[in-house]
Amino acid sequence: MRVNYRIAWNVVVPAAALLVIGVLFVYSASAGTGRSYWTKQIVWVMVGMLAAVPAALIEPRIYRHYAAPLFLVGIAGLVAVLVCGEVRNGQKCWLGIGGLGIQPSEFAKLAVILMFGRYLAEFEEHRYDARYYGLAFLILFIPLVLIMLQPDLGTAVVFVPLVFAMFYVSGTRQTLLASTFLGGLACLPLLWQVMSERQRQRILLTWQPERDPWGLGYQALQSKIAVGSGLLVGRGFGGSLQSRLNFLPERHTDFIFSVIGEEWGFLGCVAVMGLYVWLVGGALQIARRAKDTFGEVVAVGIATLFATHVLLNIGMAVGLLPVIGLPLPLISYGGSAMLTALVALGILQSISAHAVRR
């Protein structure tokens, strides 16, 4: 089969626009802090692009072949962070390498997607077998437990829709998926018991952050003020009072969407969300044209990864969901998340280049 190396513009164009917006708003959010986050963001974008190019040139069959070793490397990173990681904001999520901080859980997301893609492809003929289904969840159980031990509830939550979407598109029986979903709901009281008091309070304060305005509700309250004050067209680029007056914490990372809302208003927020819809839609188009089950489920996994991050981050910024510390893909400041997102886009390009014309 002749390989079609035409660029997947339905993914590249919205991704490029989001990267530009990200650099602009990291600059705006960090102005006056004395920290050059935006120059570091440019460096991470360039590093990510350098990694995305070879990722796009590697054939999908190579990813399938090395999925298991990459999964083991991801597990090793999660173990290493528990043994010798740095504690930040009460979480042991980072490995200090020189002057850099690496977050292994970000790379573990891609490793899980590739491993599940290989598993679902190789055992496709057993997809109606409950034993096949149960073994797949054992594969997920290992990284999930290691991430929960950090504890990083936000990253752990991302895996749930990710895996369900990949199971669904692979043709797994819907009765199995429904039973698992209902079983998960039944386990929520147990999850509540094992959560820390800080995590429980964040959930309880989601819709009433004013109950603890100077404590755990502070971030959510200031974020809602920032987004609401932007009204229709915003205060203009660089005009965020929440940033300038240093009211909004983590505004260049987890709460960068709040800065966008204040400076670009409702219309700007809609434009940014439209770019994400374009990107996710493009990924799903690549999945539809993939030549095999591996390419299809991996593309759906990557699309779901982006969509989940966007929904949870924006929901957090506007006060609809608990503050769980997830970055906004391609926009938030952060090296590990940026590198993972761009490599994921490179894998999508690889799947697209080897797709069957339909």
Steps between C-alpha positions, in 0.01 A plus 500: 500500500635842409547721807321834490722748681277798451472704816182453705403866488180441699726431798805715423318831440298511826801368695723775359242766587471365856880503540515867399216586738681308772823696464310829493302427816791349692674832426197698614440290811862512613555874432612675816605179677867537413497150347551441128250219468410594145860459372515156663165422341645578157794268573263218600292555187813474285617187685154350462497572128843341461360189669173509304671487158670161547186378681305582183749314278499177702257243359206398723617137492816611683293661774299179524815288522660710774183580695580255781858626559374860497232402751766349729708818469191700599448276805867537594461879490197485730689278746804729489295807585361326809851404612696817433255758365453859611198602707312801362167620636464184705555268200804289414464527123833638380847369428770765528749461216758776514305824510198337335194336648363200310150363569500127411121473526465714186708257294319206662178615331648441155657173614160373618334606173757310293489193725121486491510549125727198462296287740167584338644434153668169580203355686231646278341161439445460878335838553173334609679298768473636856843355587663707226321805635610433859865451404501835324392670822783326683737674256341832591501423873880524537556858375173613657603387849847653464347834397248491785788446744659831397208599555393649166123463476473720190725281286334184633159633393625554144559127452132412552342656185821421310476125551122484460520680165767260374297199614188637335655563160669158502159332509497381861154393613302798625352287780852456641567873479166583663562248780844649565359852506229403750757314709719811503209710622440248778865537608483880533426486877817292545699748292366781718634323807853458364523860377690750713309764694642767269363319193158454660481868593592608147206298367260636762608857426462468122168684476538709817865614515390807698462271802881500528605809301852520645568127510417213267230702324736787414619376157152410377353828624768718339474301177125557479554872564756514218282318246188695595666840484596443136134532391453479122829624350731520803732766635747463213826310475718569803212660689431227756465661841500159670846440354641851543389521863617144566160378620481189281742217591643262238374732229768396248431129550171352624300824488620650174148468356387747769748755364370439147145555625587827669706642213307365200158460654227255404574525128867419556410199713265373230775543239748300708245224564421497128867431424492204739185366337676529163805317636305217664277467194808471280639225723172309474510534121846344505363217716220438251748468213756287686599181322478271806360470850824617663504830312129553556499448877825693554364799306177486701704476820700811409182687402343405833814604687482851354123527545511385862776743593314788336165422663647448847726807483230735371245353740745568782564858383130594483409333830303204365753233602740457795851644484710194410805658340489405132668711230325634192663312208738701277424820695595455867864544601679172565764292330378145564142575394614692191742229390236228550236694306726568202628143483136384509430725201801348325355152554170619352686621191667161473163322512360743245795452262447124500122516482285320248318737265124484562 
